[in-house]
Amino acid sequence: MFAGRQVSRLKRELRRRKALLGRGYMNKAKREKQVKRVRAKLRHATRPRLSVFVSNKHIYAQIIDDHKGETIVSVSDVGMESSKNIKVAQKIGELIAVKAKEKKVKEVVFDRGGKKYHGRVKVLAESAREHGLVF
């Protein structure tokens, strides 16, 4: 089989890998827990849901009718020229509100997707409110 040194080296490597994977796993588990908590509160809403997803590079917003299981309106900053994150979020909020008006959607429920109501998420929400969405 293995010599003593090889076994201890393999055990050390396994412990190191578990430690590295453990940190990422815990962060992912926390985020999934936050998302479930937010969605549980929104589950019984009769209005469509304004769902926001923020990645490191881009921001996406869509209005979803959960009862029909379809997306009514969606907007993202992919392909936009501006590089300022807050300004882009403000523009996305404005665009989602305008498109929602075209589809005759006035009232929505805001789904922040497990993110804190801060920064780009907050700016997007305030911009959508300013341009006519009610939530």
C-alpha positions in Angstrom: 0.0 0.0 0.0 1.2 3.5 0.9 4.2 4.3 3.0 3.7 6.3 6.1 4.9 9.6 4.6 2.6 9.3 1.6 -0.4 8.7 3.8 0.3 11.8 5.9 0.9 13.9 2.8 -2.4 12.7 1.3 -4.2 13.5 4.6 -2.7 17.0 4.7 -3.7 17.6 1.1 -7.3 16.4 1.8 -7.6 18.7 4.9 -6.3 21.7 2.9 -8.8 21.1 0.1 -11.7 20.7 2.5 -10.7 24.0 4.2 -10.6 25.8 0.9 -13.9 24.4 -0.4 -15.5 24.9 3.0 -15.2 28.7 2.9 -16.8 28.9 -0.5 -19.5 26.4 0.4 -20.5 28.4 3.5 -20.8 31.7 1.6 -22.9 30.0 -1.1 -25.1 28.4 1.6 -25.6 31.7 3.3 -26.7 33.4 0.1 -29.1 30.6 -0.8 -30.6 30.9 2.7 -31.1 34.7 2.2 -32.7 34.1 -1.2 -35.1 31.5 0.2 -36.1 33.9 3.0 -36.8 36.8 0.6 -38.7 34.6 -1.8 -40.8 33.0 1.0 -42.1 36.5 1.8 -43.0 37.1 -1.8 -44.6 33.7 -2.5 -48.1 34.7 -1.7 -48.1 38.1 -3.6 -50.7 38.6 -6.3 -48.6 41.2 -8.1 -45.7 40.5 -10.5 -42.2 40.4 -9.1 -39.4 42.8 -10.0 -36.4 40.6 -9.6 -32.9 42.1 -9.6 -29.6 40.2 -10.1 -26.3 42.0 -9.6 -23.1 40.4 -10.7 -19.6 41.9 -10.4 -19.8 43.2 -14.0 -23.5 43.6 -14.9 -26.9 44.2 -13.5 -30.1 42.5 -14.7 -33.8 43.3 -13.8 -36.9 41.5 -14.9 -40.6 41.5 -14.0 -41.9 38.0 -13.6 -45.5 36.8 -13.3 -45.1 33.8 -11.0 -48.6 32.6 -11.4 -48.2 32.2 -15.2 -44.5 31.4 -14.9 -43.4 33.9 -17.5 -41.2 36.9 -17.8 -43.1 40.0 -18.7 -40.2 42.5 -19.1 -36.5 42.2 -18.9 -33.6 44.7 -19.0 -29.8 44.4 -18.5 -26.8 46.6 -18.9 -25.0 44.2 -21.3 -23.9 46.3 -24.2 -24.4 49.7 -22.6 -21.6 52.2 -22.9 -21.4 53.7 -19.4 -18.9 52.3 -16.9 -20.3 53.9 -13.8 -22.1 51.3 -11.8 -24.5 53.6 -10.0 -25.4 55.5 -13.2 -26.0 52.2 -15.0 -28.3 50.9 -12.2 -30.3 54.2 -12.4 -30.7 53.8 -16.1 -31.8 50.1 -15.7 -34.4 51.2 -13.2 -35.7 53.8 -15.6 -35.8 51.4 -18.5 -37.6 48.6 -16.5 -40.3 51.2 -15.4 -40.8 52.5 -18.9 -41.1 49.0 -20.4 -43.5 48.0 -17.6 -45.8 50.9 -18.4 -45.9 49.8 -22.0 -47.0 46.3 -20.8 -49.5 48.0 -18.4 -47.8 46.8 -15.3 -48.0 49.4 -12.5 -47.6 47.5 -9.2 -44.9 45.0 -8.5 -43.2 43.3 -5.5 -39.5 44.0 -5.2 -37.2 40.9 -5.1 -33.7 41.9 -4.2 -32.4 38.4 -4.7 -30.7 37.9 -1.4 -28.6 41.1 -1.8 -28.7 43.9 0.7 -30.9 46.9 -0.1 -27.8 49.0 -0.7 -25.7 50.4 -3.5 -26.8 49.4 -7.0 -29.9 47.5 -5.8 -31.1 50.5 -3.9 -30.5 53.0 -6.8 -32.3 50.7 -9.3 -35.3 50.4 -7.0 -35.5 54.2 -6.3 -35.1 54.9 -10.1 -37.9 52.5 -10.9 -40.2 54.2 -8.3 -39.4 57.6 -9.6 -40.5 56.5 -13.1 -43.8 55.1 -12.1 -43.5 51.6 -10.6 -45.3 51.1 -7.3 -43.8 48.8 -4.7 
